[in-house]
Every structure is written in C-alpha cells, then in structure tokens.
C-alpha cells in the first residue's frame, strides 16, 4: 500500500518525502548522505533493489533526488530498512 510506504519512508531521518500522486514516491536525500546515483547503485548492486535517481534532470541539486516505486508491502518494508541503513549519518 502506497500510503503505508510513504509513512515508512517518512520515518527515515533526514529524508524529505513528497506526498505521492502517482505510483512512485519522490524523495530528497539528506545532505550528509551519498548522492542519488550512489544510493541507487548500492541498492541495485548490493541488495538487488532498483530505484531511479534524478541526476541530470532540470532542477537544482538533481543528484540529491530519487524516485521510488511502490511495490508489495514486504518489498517496501525491506527497501525502507536498507535505505535507512544507507542514509544513516554514521554510515559515512
């Protein structure tokens, strides 16, 4: 459920999550975190999870934004768990 996924993403410290109107959720990564492309690569290579980074889009600081599609409840919970670890301030 997208609304539950939205709430779970909002619990990640420093992540700015925009209320979704589509099947994906738009997020701004914390300033202390790796860039969007780096986060997307880590999720894909290390965890077999795919999100879309927004680097190169026509907006300021586009490399700080990602789009995350809502999937099954279990997949969403796993993604939130992994993303929370990747974005943790002490992960640097």
N, C-alpha and C positions, 0 to 999 in steps of 0.2 A: 504494500500500500504506500503510495507516494507521500501522503501526509505524515505517516509514521517515519518514513525515511527522512523526510525534511526535518522532523523534530530530532531524530537521532543525529543528523549532521550538525544541527544547531548546538548540540552538546559538546562538539569538538572545540577546544579552547583556541580562540583567535581566528577561527574560520568564519567568514562572513557568508551567510547562506541567504540567497534571494528566494522569496516565496515563488514557487513554480506555477506556471500556467500551461506547461507542456509536459511531455513525458520525461523530461530531464530537469536537473536542478543546477542552477548557475551559482558558482561559489568563487569567492576571492580568498586566496591563500594568505595566511599570516605573513607578515614581513620577515619574521625570523625563519620561516620555512624555506625549503628548496623551491625552485621555480616550478611552474606548471608542467613544462616538458620533463623536468627531472622527476617530479612526483608521478606523472603518467608512466614514465619509463620504469621506475621502481615497481609500481603496481603491476605492470604488464610482465616484466622480466622475472621478478621475484615471487609474484603472487598470482599470476595468470588472470589478472583483472584489467579491464580496459576502461579508461576514461579519456575524454577528449580535452586536450589543453587548448588554450585560445591564443597562444603566441602567434604574432603576425596579423591578428585581427586589427581592424581600425578603431582602436580605443586605447586610452592611456594605460600604461603598465599591463598590456595584454598578456604578458607572460606570467602574471600573478593570478590568472583566472582559469578555471576548469569547468567543464560541463559533465555532469554525472547522470547517466540514465538510470531510472528506477527499474529494478528487476524483481526477482522473487524476494520475499521477506527474509529468507535465510541468506541469500546473496547480499542483500542490502546491509544486513547486520554484520556480516563478515567484512564487507568493504569499509564500513564505519570503524570497525575495530582496528583494521590495518591502517587506515588513513589517520586515525587518532595517534597511532604509534609513530607514523612517518612525520607527522606535523608537530609532535611534542617538542617543546623548547629544548629539552635535554637530549634530543636525538641528534643534535648538531655535532 
